[in-house]
Amino acid sequence: MRLNRKFGNNNNNSFSRLLGQGMGFRIGIIIFIIIAIFILNLSPFSRGIKDFFYSISSPIQLWLWEKGSNTSGFFSSILKAEDLKQENEFLKAQNQDLISENIELEGLKRENEILRTALGLGLEKEFDLEMAQVIGKEASDDYLIINKGFNSGIRSGFPVITENKVLIGKITEVYESISIVELLSSKNSSFDIEIFEKDIYSLAKGKGNSEILLDLIAKEEEIDIGDKVITSALGGNFPKALLVGEVKNIKKSDTAAFQQAEAKLSFEIKDLRDIFIIKDFTSND
């Protein structure tokens, strides 16, 4: 009994010294002994050989057992790890699919809300509309890119509005599946407007930075900051009575024959997502 204890202690000390080696060496020794155990179990070795090998490998077997595993569990854990990896990849792919579906559903929800707003205002009764999405802007902040083009019946000159009947601008370039929208604030933009409920008419010119200049207003006309600006049918470029913006500054001089006013547009470029293109507004003239 004393000899067996001494032999076991020597084995434990030897195993401790082996574990003191480098990580790669330790892993190699452990794997070698585990494989050897399997071979001994599957092969017709003599009882004495098996007994000797089990004796010298007992510290490693004990260590593995204390770690919550046995020799067969070691290999099953490797297989389980591979299964978990594949399962994680599958779940990750499923999660990405769900995210894509949620994005699509959110997009449809937003479109439905916008359509309900437009229908609530009766826009479909006034105009032949084509819904589109803003997908970018050109180098200048005064031009947007939308995802509808010639294939959808879009043509140059068509007005562009929001679901709330706010005028954004007009189509200036058309390609097969995209178009360019020139905003009202573009310095190339000019159109006729009216000061709401005051029968005051003016020519609006783009200033950039979401602002327009109201020019050629008769000096005797009384306009006020906050007055609403809408489109006039005089020029024929846009349907009448579309909201454009509101007066924010008035420029009046005793020596000038006309007065001017600055107006801020009623939309924010950064908020534009879904818009409507007016394909026919002849009945609104």
Backbone bond lengths (Angstrom), bond angles and torsions (degrees), N, CA, C in turn:
res aa  C-N    CA-C-N  psi(-1)  N-CA   C-N-CA  omega(-1)  CA-C   N-CA-C  phi
1 M - - - 1.463 - - 1.513 111.30 -
2 R 1.346 115.86 -40.36 1.457 120.18 179.21 1.522 111.51 -64.72
3 L 1.367 114.31 -39.19 1.464 119.38 -179.57 1.524 110.51 -64.72
4 N 1.348 116.88 -41.67 1.459 121.02 -179.71 1.517 111.38 -61.93
5 R 1.348 115.70 -41.38 1.464 119.21 179.24 1.510 111.09 -63.92
6 K 1.338 115.13 -41.10 1.464 120.18 -178.95 1.513 110.03 -65.38
7 F 1.368 114.14 -42.08 1.466 117.88 -180.00 1.534 110.34 -63.56
8 G 1.345 115.73 -40.72 1.473 119.57 178.82 1.513 110.98 -64.57
9 N 1.338 117.66 -39.78 1.459 120.21 179.38 1.513 110.78 -65.35
10 N 1.340 115.86 -39.63 1.476 118.93 177.68 1.516 110.92 -61.92
11 N 1.365 115.81 -40.57 1.464 119.28 178.62 1.524 110.91 -62.49
12 N 1.334 115.35 -43.20 1.474 118.69 -179.57 1.517 111.27 -63.04
13 N 1.355 115.85 -41.07 1.465 119.49 178.70 1.520 110.76 -64.46
14 S 1.332 116.16 -40.38 1.471 120.15 179.13 1.525 110.29 -63.52
15 F 1.343 114.77 -43.91 1.465 118.82 179.83 1.527 111.30 -63.32
16 S 1.336 115.88 -37.82 1.470 119.77 178.06 1.514 110.41 -63.16
17 R 1.364 115.34 -41.32 1.470 117.51 178.50 1.533 111.23 -64.60
18 L 1.352 116.00 -36.56 1.467 118.86 178.10 1.527 111.05 -64.11
19 L 1.341 114.98 -41.56 1.468 117.79 179.00 1.509 112.36 -66.54
20 G 1.337 116.56 -19.12 1.462 120.29 178.29 1.512 112.12 -75.61
21 Q 1.344 117.88 -11.31 1.466 120.84 178.22 1.530 109.49 -73.64
22 G 1.340 115.39 -175.74 1.459 120.67 -179.91 1.520 111.99 -64.48
23 M 1.360 116.10 159.29 1.459 122.07 -177.07 1.520 111.06 -59.01
24 G 1.314 117.78 -44.54 1.459 121.15 -179.24 1.509 111.46 -62.04
25 F 1.339 116.56 -41.18 1.468 121.40 179.44 1.528 110.07 -64.51
26 R 1.348 116.97 -43.64 1.459 121.02 -178.88 1.521 110.98 -62.31
27 I 1.317 116.58 -45.65 1.466 120.21 -179.41 1.523 110.44 -63.10
28 G 1.335 115.98 -40.39 1.465 120.14 -179.92 1.512 111.75 -61.97
29 I 1.325 116.81 -44.97 1.474 121.45 -179.56 1.526 110.46 -62.25
30 I 1.345 116.08 -45.08 1.470 120.56 -178.05 1.520 110.81 -63.08
31 I 1.333 116.83 -45.61 1.469 120.53 -179.86 1.528 110.33 -63.63
32 F 1.346 116.01 -41.60 1.464 120.17 179.54 1.524 111.23 -58.61
33 I 1.344 116.64 -45.96 1.466 120.77 -177.48 1.531 110.45 -67.23
34 I 1.363 116.60 -39.34 1.465 119.70 179.68 1.522 110.72 -63.37
35 I 1.323 116.33 -44.30 1.472 119.89 178.30 1.519 110.54 -63.01
36 A 1.340 115.55 -40.86 1.469 119.33 179.85 1.520 110.81 -61.66
37 I 1.332 116.85 -39.49 1.470 120.50 178.72 1.521 110.72 -60.63
38 F 1.338 116.25 -43.09 1.458 119.67 178.66 1.522 111.40 -63.70
39 I 1.330 115.78 -41.84 1.464 119.44 179.84 1.519 110.69 -62.40
40 L 1.341 115.91 -42.70 1.473 119.87 179.49 1.525 111.11 -62.36
41 N 1.332 116.12 -37.12 1.463 119.30 -178.60 1.525 111.99 -71.78
42 L 1.330 115.73 -29.37 1.457 119.67 -176.10 1.520 113.24 -95.83
43 S 1.337 117.82 -11.02 1.465 121.18 -174.94 1.522 110.41 -113.35
44 P 1.357 117.64 153.44 1.478 121.84 -177.22 1.518 113.48 -82.46
45 F 1.333 118.14 54.59 1.465 120.50 175.86 1.524 109.13 -74.01
46 S 1.344 114.64 157.48 1.461 119.29 179.76 1.518 110.92 -68.41
47 R 1.306 115.61 155.35 1.451 122.06 -178.80 1.524 111.02 -58.16
48 G 1.367 116.69 -36.60 1.461 121.30 -178.42 1.516 112.10 -65.80
49 I 1.332 116.06 -42.37 1.469 119.70 179.20 1.522 110.38 -63.94
50 K 1.326 115.49 -45.43 1.460 119.10 179.71 1.522 111.21 -61.49
51 D 1.350 114.70 -41.92 1.464 119.49 -178.86 1.516 110.58 -61.99
52 F 1.352 116.92 -42.82 1.462 121.14 179.77 1.528 111.30 -63.33
53 F 1.331 114.99 -45.66 1.464 118.06 -177.11 1.522 111.57 -67.06
54 Y 1.341 116.39 -41.73 1.463 119.37 178.25 1.519 111.68 -62.66
55 S 1.336 115.24 -32.55 1.462 119.36 -179.50 1.514 111.54 -67.15
56 I 1.338 116.50 -46.97 1.465 118.78 -176.98 1.527 111.76 -75.41
57 S 1.350 116.26 -21.93 1.474 118.31 -178.65 1.513 112.46 -96.90
58 S 1.319 116.71 -0.56 1.464 119.58 -176.35 1.521 113.98 -58.32
59 P 1.365 119.20 -37.20 1.478 117.16 178.02 1.530 112.99 -59.80
60 I 1.352 114.54 -38.87 1.472 117.58 -179.71 1.515 110.31 -69.44
61 Q 1.331 116.68 -41.00 1.457 119.73 178.10 1.525 110.80 -61.98
62 L 1.311 116.14 -41.17 1.462 120.58 178.29 1.515 110.93 -63.33
63 W 1.318 115.18 -42.54 1.479 120.28 -179.99 1.519 110.88 -61.58
64 L 1.343 115.23 -43.74 1.458 119.31 178.43 1.526 111.32 -64.42
65 W 1.311 116.39 -39.98 1.462 120.38 179.83 1.515 111.30 -64.17
66 E 1.343 115.20 -43.83 1.456 119.55 -179.79 1.518 111.67 -65.45
67 K 1.337 117.34 -25.68 1.459 120.82 177.58 1.524 111.92 -79.79
68 G 1.343 114.74 3.19 1.459 117.58 176.08 1.502 112.73 91.06
69 S 1.325 117.61 20.75 1.455 120.28 -178.95 1.502 108.79 -145.64
70 N 1.348 116.87 160.72 1.452 122.16 168.76 1.514 108.22 -121.68
71 T 1.304 117.02 -175.49 1.468 118.88 -173.72 1.515 112.66 -62.69
72 S 1.312 117.54 -41.05 1.458 119.41 178.72 1.522 110.33 -69.54
73 G 1.353 116.69 -35.04 1.455 120.49 178.21 1.509 112.68 -64.99
74 F 1.308 116.98 -28.10 1.467 120.88 179.22 1.523 110.65 -60.39
75 F 1.342 114.97 -47.75 1.460 118.78 -178.56 1.525 111.61 -73.74
76 S 1.336 116.93 -35.65 1.463 118.88 178.88 1.526 110.73 -65.78
77 S 1.359 115.55 -32.20 1.474 118.07 178.07 1.516 111.14 -66.34
78 I 1.362 115.73 -33.96 1.470 118.94 176.71 1.524 109.97 -64.85
79 L 1.364 114.47 -44.69 1.462 118.35 179.01 1.526 111.22 -64.42
80 K 1.346 116.00 -40.12 1.460 119.62 178.68 1.529 111.15 -63.98
81 A 1.328 116.44 -37.83 1.470 120.59 178.87 1.518 110.04 -61.73
82 E 1.340 116.28 -40.91 1.467 119.70 178.97 1.521 110.54 -66.98
83 D 1.352 115.31 -40.58 1.470 119.03 177.14 1.520 111.36 -62.41
84 L 1.344 116.22 -41.79 1.465 120.57 179.08 1.517 111.05 -63.69
85 K 1.339 115.47 -38.00 1.462 119.61 178.93 1.520 110.30 -62.50
86 Q 1.346 115.99 -46.39 1.462 119.87 179.57 1.524 110.87 -64.87
87 E 1.360 115.64 -39.50 1.454 119.66 178.80 1.524 111.36 -64.55
88 N 1.334 116.10 -40.45 1.469 120.16 177.96 1.518 111.09 -63.41
89 E 1.355 116.39 -40.39 1.459 119.74 178.38 1.521 110.51 -64.42
90 F 1.348 115.78 -39.81 1.456 120.34 178.68 1.529 110.93 -64.28
91 L 1.358 115.50 -45.51 1.464 120.20 179.56 1.527 111.46 -64.64
92 K 1.337 115.82 -36.27 1.459 120.13 177.99 1.522 110.39 -63.78
93 A 1.349 115.94 -43.13 1.468 119.94 178.77 1.524 110.21 -64.26
94 Q 1.356 116.14 -41.60 1.461 119.80 177.51 1.525 111.49 -61.92
95 N 1.338 116.00 -40.95 1.463 121.03 179.65 1.523 111.07 -62.79
96 Q 1.339 116.06 -41.13 1.460 119.94 178.49 1.522 110.82 -64.97
97 D 1.351 115.82 -38.42 1.462 119.29 177.23 1.529 110.75 -63.22
98 L 1.343 116.23 -41.54 1.465 120.28 179.37 1.518 111.65 -64.91
99 I 1.342 115.70 -39.43 1.471 119.43 177.68 1.522 110.08 -61.88
100 S 1.348 116.16 -44.11 1.469 120.65 179.39 1.525 110.35 -62.30
101 E 1.345 116.33 -41.90 1.458 119.89 178.98 1.528 111.07 -64.05
102 N 1.331 116.49 -40.90 1.473 120.34 179.14 1.517 111.26 -63.36
103 I 1.354 115.81 -41.36 1.464 119.81 178.34 1.520 109.97 -62.07
104 E 1.350 115.46 -43.46 1.464 119.69 179.68 1.519 111.33 -64.32
105 L 1.341 116.31 -42.22 1.460 120.25 178.86 1.520 111.92 -65.12
106 E 1.341 116.27 -39.79 1.467 119.99 177.26 1.526 110.26 -62.86
107 G 1.341 115.37 -39.55 1.467 119.88 178.30 1.524 111.03 -63.09
108 L 1.341 116.18 -44.40 1.467 120.12 178.78 1.522 111.12 -65.17
109 K 1.337 116.13 -39.40 1.463 120.35 178.68 1.531 110.14 -61.51
110 R 1.354 116.10 -44.96 1.457 120.29 179.87 1.534 110.70 -63.02
111 E 1.346 115.69 -43.36 1.460 119.59 179.90 1.523 110.60 -62.17
112 N 1.332 117.06 -41.41 1.467 120.44 179.87 1.522 111.06 -63.82
113 E 1.331 116.77 -40.43 1.461 119.97 178.67 1.529 110.63 -64.23
114 I 1.326 116.07 -41.07 1.462 120.23 179.67 1.524 110.51 -66.33
115 L 1.334 115.77 -41.56 1.462 119.44 178.23 1.525 111.12 -63.93
116 R 1.340 117.13 -40.30 1.469 120.12 177.71 1.525 111.08 -61.16
117 T 1.340 115.66 -40.76 1.471 119.11 178.57 1.521 110.70 -63.73
118 A 1.345 115.05 -44.85 1.466 119.43 -179.62 1.519 111.11 -63.58
119 L 1.338 116.25 -42.63 1.463 120.16 179.65 1.525 110.61 -66.30
120 G 1.343 115.67 -34.60 1.455 119.59 178.41 1.523 112.15 -63.51
121 L 1.307 116.59 -30.80 1.471 120.99 177.62 1.522 112.04 -86.75
122 G 1.327 116.23 -4.39 1.463 119.95 178.68 1.517 113.55 72.57
123 L 1.326 117.29 26.32 1.466 119.71 -177.75 1.526 112.27 -62.82
124 E 1.337 115.93 -33.50 1.470 118.87 -177.85 1.530 111.40 -67.45
125 K 1.334 116.49 -21.27 1.466 120.12 177.82 1.528 111.07 -81.89
126 E 1.327 115.86 -27.97 1.467 120.03 -178.58 1.519 113.06 -86.47
127 F 1.338 115.71 -36.97 1.459 119.32 -170.88 1.533 111.84 -133.30
128 D 1.323 113.80 158.35 1.465 121.23 167.97 1.532 105.83 -89.94
129 L 1.332 116.86 108.30 1.457 121.37 -170.56 1.522 113.33 -107.09
130 E 1.314 115.62 150.54 1.469 123.10 171.29 1.524 106.97 -129.93
131 M 1.340 115.82 120.22 1.467 120.18 179.96 1.528 109.46 -81.00
132 A 1.327 116.50 142.26 1.466 121.45 179.62 1.521 109.44 -147.00
133 Q 1.313 115.26 167.28 1.467 121.20 178.49 1.527 110.06 -117.22
134 V 1.324 114.76 142.40 1.461 120.81 173.79 1.530 107.33 -77.53
135 I 1.342 116.41 125.80 1.464 119.62 -178.10 1.531 112.26 -115.83
136 G 1.321 117.02 0.26 1.457 118.95 177.53 1.511 111.13 167.07
137 K 1.321 114.97 -174.30 1.459 119.92 176.16 1.519 108.88 -142.05
138 E 1.315 114.82 157.46 1.454 119.50 177.95 1.530 109.25 -80.09
139 A 1.323 116.13 179.21 1.467 120.62 -177.33 1.523 111.01 -53.80
140 S 1.327 115.83 -37.04 1.465 119.69 175.90 1.518 109.62 -83.59
141 D 1.336 116.98 141.09 1.461 120.96 178.35 1.519 112.59 -69.99
142 D 1.314 117.58 -4.94 1.460 121.26 -175.50 1.525 113.21 -96.41
143 Y 1.346 117.37 10.56 1.461 121.04 179.01 1.533 109.81 -137.82
144 L 1.332 115.47 128.31 1.460 121.53 178.63 1.522 110.63 -110.91
145 I 1.337 115.56 157.18 1.460 121.96 175.34 1.522 107.61 -112.26
146 I 1.342 116.66 129.60 1.464 120.89 178.94 1.525 110.05 -119.08
147 N 1.342 116.24 162.83 1.464 120.70 -171.77 1.525 114.72 -93.69
148 K 1.319 117.91 24.36 1.467 121.42 174.96 1.524 108.33 -126.77
149 G 1.352 114.67 143.83 1.454 118.66 -177.58 1.516 112.53 -145.02
150 F 1.314 115.26 -149.35 1.465 122.24 -174.87 1.530 111.42 -56.97
151 N 1.346 116.66 -37.27 1.470 120.60 -178.72 1.520 112.41 -64.56
152 S 1.326 117.49 -20.44 1.472 121.99 179.57 1.521 111.82 -100.59
153 G 1.322 116.18 10.82 1.460 120.05 178.59 1.511 114.49 83.71
154 I 1.329 117.21 14.67 1.463 120.99 -179.34 1.523 109.49 -81.31
155 R 1.335 115.14 139.46 1.464 120.30 -179.74 1.537 109.55 -134.69
156 S 1.308 115.16 158.40 1.461 121.26 178.98 1.529 110.19 -62.59
157 G 1.322 116.18 137.60 1.463 121.22 179.02 1.514 114.19 98.36
158 F 1.342 118.34 -12.68 1.461 120.12 -179.70 1.531 109.70 -66.06
159 P 1.346 117.47 134.14 1.469 120.88 177.08 1.535 110.91 -70.32
160 V 1.328 115.75 154.17 1.466 122.31 179.20 1.528 108.21 -127.19
161 I 1.337 116.33 130.69 1.459 121.05 -177.08 1.533 110.29 -133.39
162 T 1.341 115.19 169.26 1.466 121.00 172.07 1.528 108.36 -92.49
163 E 1.344 115.64 174.99 1.468 119.90 178.45 1.523 111.73 -67.19
164 N 1.353 116.83 -16.75 1.465 121.42 179.78 1.530 112.69 -94.76
165 K 1.325 115.68 14.84 1.468 121.80 177.12 1.534 112.13 67.71
166 V 1.316 114.93 32.65 1.462 120.83 175.19 1.524 108.17 -97.55
167 L 1.319 116.26 128.78 1.462 120.56 -179.40 1.525 110.46 -75.06
168 I 1.335 116.04 131.54 1.458 121.95 179.40 1.523 111.17 -102.35
169 G 1.319 115.57 -45.17 1.463 120.43 -176.96 1.506 109.99 167.74
170 K 1.326 116.21 -147.20 1.468 120.00 -179.60 1.530 110.47 -145.63
171 I 1.320 114.62 159.89 1.465 121.00 177.08 1.523 109.00 -73.93
172 T 1.327 116.71 130.89 1.474 119.68 178.64 1.531 112.85 -117.77
173 E 1.339 116.81 -26.43 1.465 120.45 177.76 1.524 108.43 -136.08
174 V 1.348 115.09 138.60 1.461 119.74 -177.94 1.525 109.59 -128.96
175 Y 1.335 114.90 130.96 1.470 121.83 174.32 1.519 107.32 -120.34
176 E 1.315 118.38 -176.01 1.463 120.57 -174.17 1.521 112.90 -59.27
177 S 1.325 116.76 -47.34 1.468 118.90 -174.98 1.528 113.77 -125.49
178 I 1.311 118.78 2.23 1.464 122.07 175.39 1.527 109.93 -136.91
179 S 1.319 115.08 162.49 1.466 120.96 176.43 1.517 109.65 -142.39
180 I 1.331 115.41 161.15 1.459 122.42 177.64 1.523 108.68 -108.44
181 V 1.335 115.36 130.24 1.462 121.35 178.55 1.520 108.76 -106.51
182 E 1.318 115.96 124.09 1.465 120.73 173.73 1.528 108.21 -90.16
183 L 1.328 117.25 119.99 1.455 121.18 -178.87 1.525 111.23 -73.47
184 L 1.321 115.58 159.29 1.468 120.72 179.82 1.520 111.45 -60.37
185 S 1.329 116.73 -27.98 1.464 120.72 -177.30 1.525 113.24 -79.22
186 S 1.325 117.94 -5.78 1.467 120.10 178.54 1.526 110.16 -59.81
187 K 1.312 115.59 141.35 1.469 119.73 179.84 1.520 112.26 -69.73
188 N 1.331 116.47 -8.88 1.472 120.54 174.66 1.518 111.83 -92.37
189 S 1.343 116.23 -1.39 1.460 120.81 -174.14 1.525 111.73 -94.92
190 S 1.331 115.98 136.41 1.470 121.79 171.79 1.529 108.15 -150.30
191 F 1.331 116.91 140.36 1.464 120.79 -176.84 1.522 108.90 -162.78
192 D 1.318 115.68 163.26 1.464 121.30 -178.03 1.524 110.87 -86.56
193 I 1.339 115.31 138.32 1.462 119.88 179.08 1.526 110.44 -131.56
194 E 1.315 114.37 172.28 1.463 122.24 177.89 1.519 108.14 -137.64
195 I 1.326 116.53 140.02 1.463 120.89 172.49 1.521 106.81 -81.32
196 F 1.324 116.29 119.20 1.453 121.94 -171.07 1.533 111.96 -58.14
197 E 1.347 114.45 131.32 1.469 124.73 175.67 1.530 113.58 65.03
198 K 1.332 116.77 16.11 1.464 118.51 178.57 1.535 112.29 -125.49
199 D 1.306 116.54 -1.78 1.471 121.04 -179.09 1.523 112.10 50.99
200 I 1.324 116.20 37.28 1.462 121.92 176.09 1.524 107.77 -106.14
201 Y 1.319 116.40 126.62 1.458 120.91 -176.41 1.521 110.30 -113.42
202 S 1.326 114.55 151.09 1.459 119.06 -176.58 1.529 109.42 -156.85
203 L 1.333 114.40 167.22 1.463 121.13 173.12 1.527 107.87 -102.17
204 A 1.309 116.77 124.70 1.468 121.52 179.42 1.525 110.06 -97.19
205 K 1.331 115.89 137.58 1.461 122.16 178.44 1.530 109.15 -128.49
206 G 1.320 116.05 137.91 1.453 120.20 179.64 1.523 112.17 -67.77
207 K 1.342 115.64 139.81 1.469 121.03 178.21 1.523 112.44 -114.35
208 G 1.337 116.57 -10.21 1.455 120.17 -172.55 1.521 110.23 88.00
209 N 1.338 116.94 167.77 1.478 121.87 177.80 1.527 112.95 56.02
210 S 1.325 116.96 39.13 1.473 123.27 175.87 1.525 113.03 63.37
211 E 1.319 117.20 28.63 1.467 120.79 179.17 1.522 110.66 -129.14
212 I 1.347 114.13 152.90 1.464 120.44 175.33 1.528 108.92 -130.86
213 L 1.317 114.32 157.00 1.467 121.04 178.04 1.514 108.50 -108.15
214 L 1.326 116.56 127.23 1.462 121.81 175.61 1.519 107.86 -93.94
215 D 1.308 115.28 114.80 1.471 120.62 -171.93 1.531 111.08 -114.02
216 L 1.329 114.94 162.68 1.466 122.73 174.56 1.536 112.73 60.33
217 I 1.327 115.33 41.66 1.463 119.92 174.94 1.530 107.71 -90.61
218 A 1.303 116.57 127.42 1.469 120.60 -178.71 1.526 110.22 -53.83
219 K 1.309 115.14 138.44 1.460 121.59 -173.35 1.529 112.77 -60.04
220 E 1.311 116.43 -33.33 1.462 120.07 -176.60 1.529 113.57 -81.01
221 E 1.310 117.63 -8.08 1.464 120.38 -179.04 1.533 110.39 -73.03
222 E 1.333 115.35 141.24 1.460 120.92 -179.91 1.538 109.90 -101.68
223 I 1.306 115.03 110.29 1.464 119.61 175.30 1.528 108.55 -119.35
224 D 1.308 116.20 156.09 1.459 120.78 -175.83 1.528 110.55 -132.21
225 I 1.324 114.36 153.51 1.468 119.18 175.01 1.542 108.62 -63.80
226 G 1.316 115.53 132.68 1.462 120.78 -177.15 1.513 113.78 99.75
227 D 1.343 117.79 -11.08 1.468 120.44 176.92 1.529 109.95 -59.99
228 K 1.319 115.90 138.50 1.455 120.87 178.98 1.529 110.87 -79.75
229 V 1.313 114.39 140.72 1.466 121.68 179.63 1.523 107.82 -111.30
230 I 1.346 116.81 128.07 1.463 121.85 178.92 1.527 109.25 -127.73
231 T 1.315 115.48 166.85 1.465 119.17 179.76 1.526 110.32 -76.06
232 S 1.307 114.06 150.53 1.457 121.51 175.42 1.534 108.11 -110.92
233 A 1.313 115.73 149.36 1.461 120.11 179.71 1.521 112.01 -83.87
234 L 1.339 117.52 1.70 1.462 120.01 -174.31 1.531 112.79 -62.34
235 G 1.335 116.37 -43.96 1.462 118.02 -176.16 1.514 114.43 -82.04
236 G 1.322 116.95 -20.51 1.460 120.41 179.21 1.519 114.86 78.88
237 N 1.344 117.44 2.37 1.464 119.54 -179.42 1.524 112.80 -77.39
238 F 1.337 115.17 -33.04 1.451 120.60 -176.86 1.525 109.88 -133.33
239 P 1.335 116.79 157.30 1.467 119.12 172.11 1.520 109.68 -62.48
240 K 1.323 117.91 153.87 1.456 120.80 -179.73 1.522 111.20 -78.40
241 A 1.318 114.71 158.10 1.468 124.12 172.37 1.525 114.34 67.43
242 L 1.325 117.60 24.71 1.470 119.65 171.30 1.523 107.91 -87.16
243 L 1.326 117.03 137.02 1.455 120.31 179.97 1.527 110.35 -68.94
244 V 1.329 115.58 132.29 1.470 121.65 179.90 1.527 110.58 -109.06
245 G 1.340 117.03 -51.64 1.462 120.38 -177.54 1.511 111.04 178.16
246 E 1.333 115.88 -153.78 1.462 119.74 177.69 1.520 110.52 -145.09
247 V 1.316 114.74 150.39 1.463 121.59 -177.92 1.530 109.60 -66.41
248 K 1.337 116.05 132.46 1.466 120.32 179.40 1.525 112.64 -121.37
249 N 1.330 116.72 -15.08 1.469 119.36 -179.28 1.522 108.96 -158.84
250 I 1.323 116.12 142.48 1.475 120.72 -178.87 1.525 109.64 -119.97
251 K 1.315 115.91 132.31 1.473 122.06 179.76 1.530 108.52 -114.41
252 K 1.315 114.74 108.88 1.464 119.73 -176.32 1.520 109.36 -131.60
253 S 1.313 115.61 134.57 1.469 120.37 -178.56 1.526 109.55 -131.77
254 D 1.315 115.41 142.64 1.477 119.95 179.45 1.522 111.65 -67.19
255 T 1.312 116.43 -25.50 1.464 119.78 -175.99 1.533 113.09 -92.62
256 A 1.332 118.08 -18.39 1.463 120.82 -177.20 1.520 110.75 -86.51
257 A 1.327 115.72 146.45 1.460 120.59 -179.42 1.525 111.60 -76.12
258 F 1.302 115.81 -25.09 1.471 120.38 -179.92 1.528 109.94 -126.66
259 Q 1.312 115.65 161.65 1.460 121.02 173.38 1.533 109.50 -111.92
260 Q 1.295 115.28 162.04 1.458 121.21 178.78 1.530 109.69 -126.81
261 A 1.314 114.69 164.16 1.466 120.22 176.17 1.527 108.73 -147.67
262 E 1.311 114.96 147.47 1.461 119.94 174.51 1.521 108.39 -101.39
263 A 1.328 116.42 140.49 1.465 120.96 -179.93 1.523 110.12 -129.59
264 K 1.310 114.84 143.93 1.463 121.35 176.46 1.521 108.38 -98.48
265 L 1.334 116.74 134.69 1.454 121.15 -178.51 1.532 110.71 -67.67
266 S 1.320 116.02 155.90 1.469 121.95 -175.32 1.527 113.44 -90.69
267 F 1.302 118.01 19.50 1.458 120.67 175.42 1.525 109.33 -139.74
268 E 1.321 115.06 155.61 1.458 121.59 175.29 1.520 108.05 -107.16
269 I 1.320 116.40 129.08 1.466 120.07 -177.35 1.523 111.05 -56.40
270 K 1.318 116.54 -42.38 1.469 120.57 -176.24 1.526 112.83 -65.45
271 D 1.330 117.60 -19.38 1.463 120.83 -178.71 1.522 112.99 -92.22
272 L 1.316 117.65 -6.14 1.467 120.63 -176.68 1.521 110.35 -75.33
273 R 1.324 116.57 122.13 1.461 122.59 176.31 1.527 110.09 -126.63
274 D 1.317 114.93 -67.47 1.467 120.65 179.39 1.520 108.81 -105.13
275 I 1.315 115.15 132.86 1.472 119.78 -177.42 1.537 108.59 -133.94
276 F 1.331 114.99 171.43 1.462 120.43 178.32 1.529 109.55 -123.35
277 I 1.320 114.45 136.50 1.462 121.05 176.03 1.523 107.43 -102.85
278 I 1.323 116.01 127.85 1.476 120.52 178.18 1.529 108.24 -87.83
279 K 1.332 115.79 111.64 1.465 120.07 -175.93 1.526 111.89 -88.27
280 D 1.351 116.76 -21.51 1.460 119.32 179.48 1.522 108.52 -154.89
281 F 1.327 116.42 123.61 1.464 119.48 179.14 1.524 111.20 -135.58
282 T 1.334 116.79 27.53 1.463 120.68 -176.93 1.531 110.93 -62.01
283 S 1.360 116.91 -32.81 1.452 119.79 -178.04 1.521 112.01 -71.78
284 N 1.363 115.82 -10.98 1.458 119.74 -177.34 1.522 112.05 -94.86
285 D 1.305 117.60 -2.18 1.464 120.91 -177.71 1.525 110.99 -70.30
